[in-house]
């Protein structure tokens, strides 16, 4: 596309943007003025309505106060007084004229007397309004919709035995408001439909309906004219919308005048823009002629015709066209010098190609054998060209430097690949050494943690002749979340506990250590299992940011009688082995610890006979899996324990049970920590 046309298009776009910007600014200014005008109309409407409503409510309050001065209101529940009140209300209605209603209400909001003649009249005032007026001595006044076609102002005034509600119809007073504001006044119900008004068409002419919960200020234009619609919600004392106050005015003349003015302004702007673009186009056509001749000369020089020349006087011009013409003349002179230099460049290129080829052969010797053979083969396929043939390549075709550059690029890639392989091997070696060092450090730290965990578990059975205890714990990782303990509370009671912390590894081990320490401290203080576990649960819940929990079986054995009192907090039920029979404890109903605070933990009790053995364990036993994913299960646990029927097999039971699990796993990886504790009650045997 020619420069002249591009400039004209740019000018047209610029003018279009200018006209659009001016139009937008005018439209925004008009909208801003219209918004201010609408705000003023809404304010005038609100002020006039508030004034009218205030006057009517003051009049209603005066009537109500005058009525309450009658002594009958002090004995409103007396039939004679109530008849007097009804006659007093009827006389007041006759004096005040139609459009008013008076209700006398009890403190509960029920009607005691009313001027309404309907069969089943409903109170004008809501129960909450009556209560506020009666008990709080609060001024209650509101606008209500009594029927679909009737709105009333209501004033509620409390007295000792109830409240009086007096209302006045709004409809007769809308004419005065319309005369004050000018136009028509109406009230729309909650569906946006006309309820009352001075003109039946006040709302029906508005096509979009009237919003009753928001303000509206628009000009609704039709084919016949335009109507200004001003609307705002009407609220009752509870700030709930009961309708909308609508004010309409005929603004057809002003609306038509604004349309004509806007159309004339837009037309004038378009005419001015068109005239300006036409003048610029004529000027550009005249100014571009010298530039066009310079372009034609440049095109001829590009095709090798150096005899092309400009018109006389083109170089003498002082504007941009003259500068371009002088540049064209300089280009023509330089073209003649360029042909002379071209031959010298060809000879120089031949020498450069020969030097580069020799250097490439030297560099190829530093590559590995396969890469060296590839480069030498590529160099050997290019014949050494003479100076005359090289000159022909510059004019038409074969470019030796380009081929040599390609070979150099291939060689650079081979060198880079060879270097990257070496660097990769060095990085892998370095990473491997760092990983080995880190692994050794972690293994050392985990071994220390494992030794520390084992050190806090009981190392020897308690020196109590009434029981024999044996235990074992095998973590699934270097450290685990299971723990067990047995310790004497006093001379007559022995405590035993087995627990399983959620998760595995270091976090579970830390939580295990905290739980064990707190449990032992609470056991020595609270004595009974229920209170001990409840106190421990509250302590673990207090600061449990990791949201971990622990299942616990905690029991206390009375050494003299064999009575075993216990609490099962979400743990696997232990097994009692007696005379070759193995049976589970009853399933516990208590929640695991560190889940919810302030939990009561119920206790269970069991009487042990001499040589009864209790086997406590964690779910690492019953949930052990083999290569097929099958679980060891509770029946297999009972079968394994029934085999431990020799007298006092306490020391062998944990090892026998672990061996049964290992036989079932058949080499499968251990899924969870395994803990087994066996306790045999010996009674008072010497």
C-alpha positions in Angstrom: 0.0 0.0 0.0 1.3 3.5 -0.9 2.5 5.8 1.8 0.0 8.4 0.8 -2.9 6.0 1.3 -1.5 4.8 4.6 -1.3 8.4 5.8 -4.9 9.1 4.7 -6.1 6.0 6.5 -4.3 7.0 9.7 -5.8 10.5 9.4 -9.3 9.0 9.0 -8.8 6.8 12.0 -7.5 9.7 14.0 -10.5 11.8 13.1 -12.8 9.0 13.9 -11.2 8.6 17.3 -11.4 12.3 17.9 -15.1 12.5 17.0 -15.7 9.4 19.1 -13.8 10.9 22.1 -15.7 14.1 21.8 -19.0 12.3 21.5 -18.1 10.1 24.5 -17.1 13.2 26.6 -20.4 14.8 25.7 -22.4 11.7 26.5 -20.6 11.3 29.9 -21.1 15.0 30.7 -24.8 14.7 29.9 -25.0 11.5 32.0 -23.3 13.3 34.9 -25.7 16.2 34.7 -28.7 13.9 34.4 -27.5 12.0 37.5 -27.3 15.2 39.5 -30.8 16.2 38.2 -32.2 12.8 39.1 -30.7 13.0 42.6 -32.3 16.3 43.1 -35.7 14.9 42.0 -35.3 12.0 44.3 -34.5 14.3 47.2 -37.5 16.6 46.5 -39.7 13.6 46.3 -38.4 12.2 49.6 -38.7 15.6 51.4 -42.3 16.1 50.2 -43.3 12.6 51.2 -41.6 12.9 54.6 -43.3 16.2 55.3 -46.7 14.8 54.3 -46.2 11.6 56.4 -44.9 13.6 59.4 -48.0 15.9 59.3 -50.4 12.9 59.2 -48.6 11.0 61.9 -48.6 14.1 64.2 -52.3 14.5 63.7 -52.9 10.8 64.4 -50.8 11.0 67.6 -52.9 14.0 68.8 -56.1 12.0 68.3 -54.7 9.0 70.1 -53.4 11.1 73.0 -56.9 12.7 73.3 -58.5 9.3 73.4 -56.2 8.0 76.0 -57.2 10.8 78.4 -60.6 9.0 78.9 -60.7 7.0 82.2 -62.2 4.0 80.5 -58.7 3.0 79.1 -57.6 2.4 82.7 -60.2 -0.4 83.0 -60.0 -1.7 79.4 -60.8 -5.3 80.4 -64.1 -4.3 82.1 -67.0 -4.9 79.8 -68.7 -1.5 80.7 -65.4 0.3 80.1 -64.9 -1.5 76.8 -68.4 -0.5 75.6 -67.6 3.1 76.5 -64.3 2.8 74.5 -66.1 1.5 71.5 -68.6 4.4 71.6 -65.8 6.8 72.0 -64.0 5.3 69.0 -67.2 5.5 66.9 -67.7 9.2 67.8 -64.0 10.0 67.0 -64.5 8.3 63.6 -67.6 10.4 62.8 -65.7 13.6 63.7 -62.6 12.7 61.8 -64.3 11.5 58.6 -63.7 8.5 56.4 -60.2 7.0 55.7 -59.3 6.4 59.4 -59.2 3.3 61.6 -58.6 2.9 65.3 -57.6 -0.4 67.1 -57.3 -1.0 70.9 -54.9 -3.9 71.5 -53.9 -6.0 74.4 -50.2 -6.3 75.3 -50.1 -9.6 73.3 -51.4 -7.8 70.2 -55.0 -9.1 70.2 -57.9 -6.8 69.3 -59.9 -5.5 72.2 -61.9 -2.9 70.2 -61.7 -1.6 66.6 -63.6 0.6 64.2 -63.1 -1.9 61.4 -66.4 -3.3 60.2 -65.1 -6.5 58.5 -66.2 -9.9 59.8 -62.8 -11.0 61.0 -60.6 -7.9 61.2 -56.8 -8.3 61.7 -54.9 -5.8 63.8 -53.1 -3.0 62.0 -50.1 -3.2 64.3 -47.8 -6.2 64.5 -47.2 -7.9 67.8 -43.6 -6.7 68.0 -44.8 -3.1 67.5 -47.4 -3.4 70.3 -44.8 -4.9 72.6 -42.3 -2.1 71.9 -45.0 0.6 72.4 -46.4 -1.0 75.6 -43.2 -2.2 77.4 -40.5 0.0 76.1 -42.4 3.3 75.9 -41.0 3.6 72.4 -42.6 5.7 69.6 -43.9 3.4 66.9 -45.1 4.8 63.6 -45.0 3.1 60.2 -46.5 2.8 56.8 -48.4 -0.5 56.2 -50.2 -2.1 53.3 -53.5 -3.0 54.9 -55.1 -4.5 51.8 -53.9 -4.9 48.2 -55.5 -1.5 47.3 -55.0 0.3 50.6 -52.0 1.8 52.3 -52.2 3.5 55.7 -50.0 5.5 58.1 -50.2 3.9 61.5 -49.3 5.4 64.9 -49.0 3.0 67.9 -49.0 4.4 71.4 -48.8 2.3 74.5 -50.7 2.7 77.8 -50.9 0.7 81.1 -53.1 -2.1 79.8 -52.1 -2.3 76.1 -51.7 -0.1 73.1 -53.8 2.0 70.8 -53.1 1.9 67.0 -54.6 4.6 64.8 -54.3 4.6 61.1 -55.2 6.9 58.2 -55.6 6.0 54.5 -52.8 7.3 52.3 -54.8 7.5 49.0 -56.8 10.7 49.6 -53.6 12.7 50.4 -51.6 11.7 47.2 -53.5 14.4 45.2 -52.0 17.2 47.4 -48.5 15.6 47.0 -48.9 15.4 43.3 -50.0 19.1 43.1 -47.0 20.1 45.2 -44.4 18.1 43.1 -46.2 18.4 39.7 -47.2 15.3 37.7 -48.7 12.2 39.0 -48.1 10.2 42.3 -48.7 6.5 42.8 -47.7 3.7 45.2 -46.7 0.3 43.8 -47.0 -2.9 45.7 -44.2 -5.4 46.3 -44.7 -6.9 42.8 -44.2 -3.5 41.1 -47.9 -3.2 40.3 -50.0 -0.1 40.9 -51.9 -0.2 44.2 -53.1 3.4 44.6 -52.4 6.7 42.8 -53.7 9.8 41.2 -53.5 8.3 37.7 -54.3 4.7 36.8 -51.6 4.9 34.0 -48.8 6.2 36.3 -47.1 2.8 36.4 -48.6 0.9 33.6 -46.9 3.2 31.0 -43.5 2.1 32.4 -42.5 -1.0 30.4 -39.8 -2.3 32.7 -41.8 -2.5 35.9 -41.1 -0.6 39.1 -38.3 -1.9 41.5 -39.6 -1.8 45.1 -36.2 -2.3 46.8 -34.1 0.2 45.0 -34.3 3.8 43.6 -35.3 4.5 40.0 -34.9 7.7 38.0 -35.3 7.3 34.2 -36.9 8.9 31.2 -39.2 6.4 29.6 -39.6 7.4 25.9 -42.3 6.0 23.6 -43.5 6.9 20.2 -45.9 9.5 21.5 -43.6 11.2 24.0 -41.4 10.8 27.1 -42.2 10.3 30.8 -39.9 11.1 33.7 -40.3 8.2 36.3 -38.9 8.8 39.8 -39.3 5.9 42.3 -37.9 5.0 45.7 -38.8 2.3 48.2 -41.2 2.9 51.1 -40.1 1.2 54.4 -41.9 0.3 57.5 -40.6 0.8 61.0 -38.7 -2.6 60.7 -36.8 -1.2 57.6 -38.7 -3.7 55.4 -40.0 -2.5 52.0 -43.8 -2.3 51.8 -44.0 -0.7 48.3 -42.5 2.1 46.2 -43.5 5.8 45.8 -43.7 6.6 42.1 -43.7 10.1 40.7 -44.2 10.6 36.9 -44.0 13.7 34.8 -44.5 14.3 31.1 -41.2 15.6 29.7 -41.9 15.0 26.0 -41.0 18.5 24.9 -37.7 18.7 26.7 -36.8 15.2 25.6 -37.5 16.0 21.9 -35.5 19.2 22.2 -32.5 17.3 23.7 -32.6 14.7 20.8 -32.6 17.5 18.2 -29.7 19.2 19.8 -27.6 16.0 20.1 -28.3 15.1 16.5 -27.3 18.6 15.2 -24.1 18.5 17.3 -23.1 15.1 15.9 -23.8 16.1 12.4 -21.7 19.3 12.7 -18.8 17.3 14.1 -19.0 14.8 11.2 -19.1 17.6 8.6 -16.1 19.3 10.1 -14.1 16.1 10.2 -15.0 15.3 6.6 -13.9 18.7 5.4 -10.6 18.5 7.3 -9.8 15.0 5.9 -10.6 16.3 2.3 -8.2 19.2 2.7 -5.4 17.1 4.0 -5.9 14.6 1.2 -5.5 17.3 -1.5 -2.3 18.6 0.2 -0.8 15.1 0.5 -1.4 14.4 -3.2 0.6 17.6 -4.2 3.4 17.0 -1.7 3.9 13.3 -2.6 4.7 13.9 -6.4 8.5 14.5 -5.9 8.7 11.5 -3.6 7.0 9.3 -6.2 9.6 10.2 -8.8 12.4 9.4 -6.3 10.9 6.0 -5.7 10.7 5.2 -9.4 14.4 6.1 -9.8 15.3 3.8 -6.8 13.3 0.9 -8.4 15.3 1.4 -11.7 18.6 1.4 -9.8 17.6 -1.8 -8.0 17.1 -3.5 -11.4 20.6 -2.4 -12.6 19.6 0.6 -14.7 22.0 3.3 -13.6 20.9 5.6 -16.4 17.7 6.6 -14.6 17.7 10.2 -13.3 15.5 12.7 -11.5 13.8 15.7 -13.0 15.5 19.1 -12.8 14.9 20.9 -9.6 14.1 17.8 -7.5 17.4 18.1 -5.7 17.0 21.8 -5.1 14.0 21.4 -2.9 14.6 22.1 0.8 11.9 19.8 2.1 12.0 16.0 2.8 11.4 15.2 -0.9 14.6 17.2 -1.8 16.6 15.3 0.9 15.4 12.0 -0.5 16.3 13.1 -4.1 19.8 14.0 -3.0 20.1 10.6 -1.3 19.1 8.8 -4.5 21.9 10.6 -6.4 24.4 9.5 -3.7 23.2 5.9 -3.9 23.7 5.9 -7.7 27.3 7.0 -7.2 28.0 4.4 -4.5 26.7 1.6 -6.8 29.5 2.3 -9.2 32.1 2.0 -6.4 30.4 -1.1 -5.1 31.1 -3.1 -8.3 34.7 -2.3 -8.0 34.9 -3.6 -4.4 33.0 -6.8 -5.2 35.9 -8.4 -7.1 38.3 -7.7 -4.3 35.9 -9.3 -1.8 35.7 -12.5 -3.9 39.5 -12.9 -3.9 39.6 -12.4 -0.1 36.9 -15.0 0.4 38.8 -17.6 -1.5 41.8 -17.1 0.8 39.6 -17.2 3.9 37.9 -20.5 2.8 41.3 -22.2 2.4 42.5 -21.0 5.8 39.3 -22.1 7.6 39.4 -25.6 5.9 43.0 -26.1 7.2 42.0 -25.0 10.7 39.0 -27.4 10.8 41.2 -30.4 9.9 43.5 -29.5 12.7 40.6 -29.2 15.2 39.1 -32.5 14.1 42.2 -34.3 15.4 41.2 -33.5 19.0 37.8 -35.3 18.7 37.1 -39.0 19.4 37.7 -41.3 16.4 34.1 -41.5 15.2 33.6 -37.7 15.3 37.0 -37.1 13.7 36.2 -39.4 10.8 32.8 -37.7 10.3 34.3 -34.2 10.1 37.2 -35.3 7.8 34.8 -37.0 5.5 32.7 -33.9 5.2 35.7 -31.7 4.5 36.9 -34.2 1.9 33.7 -34.1 -0.1 34.2 -30.4 -0.9 36.6 -29.8 -3.8 39.1 -27.0 -3.6 37.8 -24.4 -5.9 40.0 -22.0 -7.9 39.7 -18.2 -7.7 37.8 -18.0 -10.9 35.2 -20.6 -9.9 34.9 -18.9 -6.5 34.0 -15.6 -8.2 31.2 -17.4 -10.0 29.8 -18.6 -6.7 29.2 -15.0 -5.5 27.0 -14.3 -8.4 25.1 -17.4 -8.5 25.1 -20.1 -6.5 27.5 -22.3 -4.6 28.6 -20.6 -1.3 31.7 -22.4 0.1 31.7 -20.2 3.3 28.2 -21.3 4.1 29.1 -25.0 3.8 32.2 -24.5 5.9 30.1 -22.7 8.5 27.8 -25.7 8.6 30.7 -28.1 9.2 32.0 -25.8 11.9 28.6 -25.8 13.5 28.5 -29.6 13.4 32.0 -29.7 14.9 31.0 -27.3 17.7 28.0 -29.6 18.5 30.2 -32.7 18.7 32.7 -30.9 20.9 29.9 -29.6 23.1 28.3 -33.0 23.3 31.6 -34.6 24.3 32.2 -32.0 27.0 28.6 -32.3 28.3 29.1 -36.0 28.7 32.2 -35.5 30.8 30.5 -32.8 32.9 27.4 -35.0 33.4 29.7 -37.9 34.6 31.4 -35.5 37.0 28.1 -34.2 38.4 26.7 -37.7 38.8 29.8 -38.7 40.7 29.6 -35.6 42.9 25.9 -36.2 43.6 26.5 -39.8 44.4 29.2 -38.9 46.9 26.9 -36.3 48.6 24.0 -38.8 48.7 26.2 -41.5 50.3 27.4 -39.0 52.9 23.9 -37.8 53.7 22.6 -41.4 53.8 25.3 -42.3 56.3 24.5 -39.3 58.4 20.7 -40.1 58.4 21.4 -43.8 59.2 23.5 -42.7 62.2 20.9 -40.3 63.4 18.1 -42.9 63.0 20.1 -45.4 64.9 20.6 -42.9 67.7 16.8 -42.2 67.7 16.1 -46.0 67.7 18.4 -46.5 70.7 16.8 -43.6 72.5 13.3 -45.0 71.8 14.3 -48.4 73.1 15.9 -46.9 76.2 12.6 -45.4 77.4 10.8 -48.7 77.2 11.0 -51.2 80.2 14.2 -53.2 80.0 13.4 -55.8 82.7 10.2 -57.2 84.2 9.1 -55.7 87.5 10.2 -57.6 90.6 6.7 -58.6 91.6 6.1 -62.2 92.4 2.4 -62.2 91.6 3.0 -61.7 87.8 5.3 -62.6 85.0 5.6 -60.2 82.1 7.4 -60.5 78.7 7.3 -58.0 75.8 8.7 -57.2 72.4 8.4 -54.3 70.0 9.6 -54.4 66.3 9.3 -51.0 64.5 8.3 -51.0 60.8 11.0 -48.3 60.3 14.1 -47.4 62.3 11.7 -45.8 64.9 8.1 -46.4 65.5 4.9 -45.1 67.0 4.0 -48.1 69.3 4.9 -48.2 72.9 4.3 -50.4 76.0 5.0 -50.0 79.7 4.3 -51.7 83.0 5.0 -50.1 86.4 3.9 -50.3 90.0 1.4 -47.7 91.1 1.8 -48.7 94.7 2.4 -51.9 96.7 -0.9 -53.5 95.6 -1.4 -52.3 92.0 0.5 -52.9 88.8 -0.2 -50.7 85.7 0.2 -52.1 82.1 -0.3 -50.1 78.9 0.0 -50.8 75.2 -0.5 -47.9 72.7 -0.3 -47.2 69.0 0.3 -43.7 67.6 -1.1 -42.8 64.2 1.6 -42.9 61.5 5.1 -44.2 61.6 8.6 -42.8 61.7 10.1 -39.8 63.6 6.8 -37.8 64.2 5.1 -40.9 65.6 8.1 -41.6 67.8 8.1 -38.1 69.3 4.3 -38.3 69.9 4.8 -41.7 71.5 7.5 -40.4 73.9 5.2 -37.5 75.0 2.2 -39.8 75.4 4.1 -42.4 77.5 5.6 -39.7 79.8 2.3 -38.0 80.4 0.5 -41.3 80.9 2.9 -42.5 83.6 2.7 -39.1 85.4 -1.2 -39.1 85.3 -1.3 -42.8 86.4 0.7 -42.1 89.5 -1.5 -39.2 90.3 -5.1 -40.3 89.4 -4.7 -44.0 90.3 -7.9 -45.2 88.4 -7.7 -46.0 84.7 -10.8 -43.8 83.7 -9.5 -40.6 85.3 -6.0 -41.3 84.1 -7.0 -41.6 80.5 -9.4 -38.6 80.6 -6.6 -36.4 82.0 -4.1 -37.7 79.4 -6.6 -37.1 76.6 -7.1 -33.4 77.6 -3.3 -32.9 77.8 -2.7 -34.4 74.3 -5.5 -32.3 72.8 -4.2 -29.1 74.2 -1.2 -28.7 71.8 -1.7 -31.2 68.9 -1.0 -29.0 65.8 -0.1 -32.1 63.8 -3.6 -33.6 64.4 -2.1 -37.0 65.5 -4.0 -39.4 67.7 -3.1 -42.5 69.8 -5.0 -45.7 70.6 -4.4 -46.9 74.2 -5.2 -50.0 76.3 -4.5 -49.2 79.9 -5.2 -51.5 82.8 -4.5 -51.7 86.5 -4.1 -55.1 88.2 -4.8 -55.6 91.9 -2.1 -58.0 92.8 -3.8 -59.5 95.8 -7.3 -60.3 94.3 -6.5 -60.5 90.5 -9.1 -57.9 89.7 -8.1 -56.2 86.5 -9.6 -52.8 85.8 -9.0 -51.3 82.3 -9.8 -48.6 79.8 -9.7 -49.4 76.0 -9.4 -46.1 74.1 -9.9 -47.2 70.5 -7.3 -50.0 70.8 -7.4 -53.6 69.7 -9.0 -55.7 72.5 -6.5 -57.9 74.4 -6.7 -61.7 74.5 -7.1 -63.8 77.7 -5.5 -67.2 77.5 -6.8 -69.7 80.0 -6.3 -73.5 79.9 -5.5 -73.6 76.2 -8.5 -71.3 75.3 -8.0 -67.8 73.9 -10.8 -65.2 74.0 -10.9 -61.5 73.2 -11.8 -58.9 75.7 -15.2 -57.2 75.0 -14.8 -54.5 72.3 -14.2 -51.0 73.7 -16.6 -48.1 73.0 -14.2 -45.3 73.9 -12.6 -42.8 71.4 -8.9 -42.7 70.7 -6.9 -40.0 72.5 -6.0 -36.5 71.2 -9.3 -36.4 69.0 -11.7 -34.5 71.2 -11.3 -32.8 74.6 -13.2 -33.4 77.8 -14.2 -37.0 77.0 -15.3 -39.4 79.7 -13.7 -42.8 79.3 -15.6 -45.8 80.6 -13.8 -48.5 82.5 -14.1 -52.3 82.2 -13.3 -54.9 84.8 -12.2 -58.6 84.6 -11.4 -61.1 87.3 -8.2 -63.1 86.6 -7.6 -66.6 87.9 -4.2 -68.0 88.7 -2.2 -68.8 85.5 -4.5 -66.6 83.4 -2.4 -64.9 80.7 -3.3 -61.5 79.1 -1.8 -60.8 75.7 -1.7 -57.1 74.6 -0.8 -56.2 71.0 -1.0 -53.5 68.4 -2.7 -53.6 64.9 0.7 -54.4 63.4 0.0 -58.1 64.3 -3.6 -58.5 63.0 -3.0 -56.2 59.9 0.2 -57.9 58.8 -0.1 -58.8 55.1 1.5 -61.4 52.8 2.5 -61.0 49.1 -1.1 -61.5 48.1 -2.4 -58.6 50.3 -4.2 -60.9 52.7 -4.4 -59.9 56.4 -3.1 -62.0 59.2 -6.4 -61.3 61.0 -7.9 -61.9 64.5 -8.8 -65.7 64.0 -5.1 -66.4 63.2 -4.1 -64.5 66.3 -6.4 -66.7 68.5 -5.1 -69.9 66.8 -1.5 -68.8 67.5 -2.2 -68.1 71.2 -4.1 -71.3 71.7 -0.9 -73.2 71.0 0.8 -71.5 74.0 -0.7 -74.0 76.5 2.3 -75.0 78.4 2.5 -73.9 82.1 3.5 -70.3 82.4 4.7 -69.7 78.8 4.9 -66.0 79.4 8.5 -65.4 78.1 7.8 -67.4 74.9 4.4 -65.9 73.9 5.7 -62.7 72.3 8.4 -64.6 70.3 5.9 -67.3 69.3 3.3 -64.7 68.1 5.9 -62.7 66.1 7.1 -65.9 64.5 3.6 -66.8 63.5 3.3 -63.4 61.8 6.6 -63.8 60.0 5.5 -67.3 58.7 2.3 -65.7 57.4 4.2 -62.8 55.7 6.5 -65.2 53.9 9.1 -62.5 53.3 6.7 -59.6 52.6 7.7 -56.2 54.0 6.5 -55.3 57.4 3.5 -52.9 57.1 3.3 -51.5 60.6 5.0 -51.5 64.0 4.5 -54.8 65.9 4.2 -54.8 69.7 3.3 -57.7 71.9 3.1 -57.8 75.7 2.2 -61.0 77.7 1.2 -60.9 81.4 0.6 -64.0 83.5 -1.2 -63.7 86.8 0.5 -66.0 89.4 -1.6 -65.0 92.4 -0.1 -65.1 95.9 2.0 -68.2 95.2 5.2 -68.2 97.3 
